[in-house]
Amino acid sequence: MLLLGLEKETENKLDRDDLEFQLLRLQNDMKQIAKDYDVIGVDQTKDDNLVIVYKTEEMDQCKIMLNDCESRYDGWDFAIDAVYEDDNTLHIGDIKGPANKGYGSICMEYLKETASDNNIPLIKGDIAKRDWDHVDRLIHFYEKHDFEVELDVENKCGKIEWKDF
């Protein structure tokens, strides 16, 4: 019993130390990021890591980026690149970064919020042939975020669409 209590106390101290470290990194990285980008949020991944979410909007481009506070800021850890096609449509061009960390879900929510803030009712994109080796993961991701997914299995491509009602 005593040993179990010591393990739990040690685990709590490690968690507290990790959180303190992430908060210090968050403060430092936020200053660096805010020099060049619009910081739009601080969030937490499914692994309880703190992340800074920021964006840039230049001309018809919109890029939502994320920095994980577990490591020093040296450019984004994850990004969604999109283009304003017209007054009603935002088109996702690329999603870059590691899978299964929760980064995509965080960035997608901020992309949808950015579209809504700009009165853009439609976000769309393509599933390319190069994505076909992980198409099941993409379908799951987009459907989880309320996108309609349309696949052309024969030609190994598809389309995604989200409407803000």
C-alpha positions in Angstrom: 0.0 0.0 0.0 2.7 2.5 0.9 4.6 1.7 -2.3 1.5 2.4 -4.4 1.0 5.7 -2.6 4.6 6.7 -3.4 4.2 5.8 -7.1 1.1 7.9 -7.3 2.8 10.8 -5.6 5.8 10.6 -7.9 3.5 10.4 -11.0 1.6 13.5 -9.8 4.9 15.4 -9.3 6.0 14.4 -12.8 2.7 15.6 -14.3 3.0 18.9 -12.4 6.6 19.4 -13.5 5.6 18.7 -17.1 2.7 21.1 -16.9 5.0 23.8 -15.4 7.5 23.2 -18.2 4.8 23.5 -20.9 3.5 26.7 -19.4 6.9 28.3 -19.4 7.4 27.2 -23.0 3.9 28.5 -23.9 4.8 31.9 -22.5 8.1 32.0 -24.4 6.8 30.6 -27.7 3.7 32.8 -27.6 5.9 35.9 -27.7 7.9 34.5 -30.7 4.8 33.4 -32.7 2.9 36.7 -32.0 5.7 38.6 -33.7 4.7 37.1 -37.1 1.3 35.6 -36.8 -2.2 36.1 -35.3 -2.4 33.9 -32.2 -6.0 32.6 -32.2 -6.0 30.2 -29.3 -4.4 27.9 -26.8 -5.7 24.4 -26.7 -4.9 20.9 -25.3 -4.3 17.7 -27.3 -5.7 14.4 -26.5 -2.4 13.6 -24.8 -2.9 16.7 -22.6 -0.1 18.7 -24.3 -0.7 22.5 -24.5 -0.6 23.9 -28.1 -0.6 27.4 -29.5 -2.9 27.9 -32.5 -2.1 30.7 -34.9 -3.0 31.8 -38.4 -2.0 34.0 -41.3 -4.3 35.4 -43.9 -2.7 37.1 -46.8 -4.5 37.9 -50.1 -6.6 34.8 -50.7 -4.5 32.4 -48.5 -5.5 31.2 -45.1 -3.1 29.0 -43.0 -4.0 27.6 -39.6 -0.9 26.4 -37.7 -0.2 24.8 -34.4 2.9 24.6 -32.2 3.1 21.9 -29.5 4.5 23.3 -26.2 6.4 20.1 -25.6 9.2 21.3 -27.8 10.7 24.7 -28.6 9.1 26.7 -31.3 11.0 26.3 -34.5 8.2 26.7 -37.0 4.8 25.0 -37.0 4.2 21.4 -35.9 1.0 21.1 -37.9 -0.8 23.2 -40.6 -3.9 23.4 -42.7 -3.4 25.4 -45.9 -6.5 26.8 -47.5 -7.5 29.3 -50.2 -10.5 31.7 -50.3 -11.9 30.7 -53.7 -14.7 33.3 -53.6 -16.8 35.1 -51.1 -18.6 31.9 -50.1 -15.9 29.2 -50.3 -12.7 28.2 -48.5 -10.8 25.4 -50.2 -8.4 23.2 -48.2 -5.3 22.7 -50.3 -3.2 20.6 -47.9 -3.0 19.3 -44.4 0.6 18.8 -43.1 2.0 17.3 -40.0 1.9 14.1 -38.0 -1.2 11.9 -37.7 -3.0 10.7 -34.5 -1.9 13.5 -32.2 -5.1 15.5 -32.2 -3.5 18.4 -34.1 -5.8 18.0 -37.1 -8.9 18.2 -35.0 -7.8 21.3 -33.2 -6.8 23.0 -36.4 -10.0 22.0 -38.2 -12.1 23.6 -35.5 -10.1 26.8 -35.8 -10.4 26.7 -39.6 -14.2 26.3 -39.3 -14.3 29.2 -36.8 -12.3 31.4 -39.1 -14.6 30.6 -42.0 -17.7 31.5 -39.8 -16.0 34.7 -38.6 -15.5 35.7 -42.3 -19.1 34.7 -43.3 -17.8 31.8 -45.4 -20.5 29.1 -45.4 -18.6 26.5 -47.3 -15.3 24.7 -46.8 -14.4 22.1 -49.4 -11.4 20.1 -50.6 -10.1 17.2 -52.5 -8.9 13.8 -51.7 -6.0 13.1 -54.1 -4.6 9.8 -55.4 -1.5 10.4 -53.2 -3.8 10.2 -50.2 -5.3 6.9 -51.1 -3.0 4.8 -48.9 -4.7 6.5 -45.8 -8.1 7.2 -47.3 -9.9 5.4 -44.4 -8.3 7.6 -41.9 -9.2 10.7 -44.0 -12.8 9.6 -44.2 -13.0 9.1 -40.5 -11.4 12.5 -39.8 -13.6 14.5 -42.2 -16.8 12.8 -41.1 -15.9 13.4 -37.5 -15.8 17.1 -38.3 -19.2 17.0 -40.1 -17.9 17.0 -43.7 -19.6 15.1 -46.4 -17.2 12.8 -48.2 -17.7 11.7 -51.8 -15.3 9.1 -53.2 -14.5 8.0 -56.7 -13.0 4.6 -55.8 -12.2 3.7 -59.4 -10.1 6.8 -60.0 -8.8 7.0 -56.4 -10.0 10.5 -55.7 -12.7 12.3 -53.8 -14.3 15.5 -52.6 -15.1 16.8 -49.1 -17.5 19.5 -48.2 -18.7 21.3 -45.0 -21.5 23.8 -44.8 -22.0 26.2 -42.0 -25.8 26.4 -41.5 
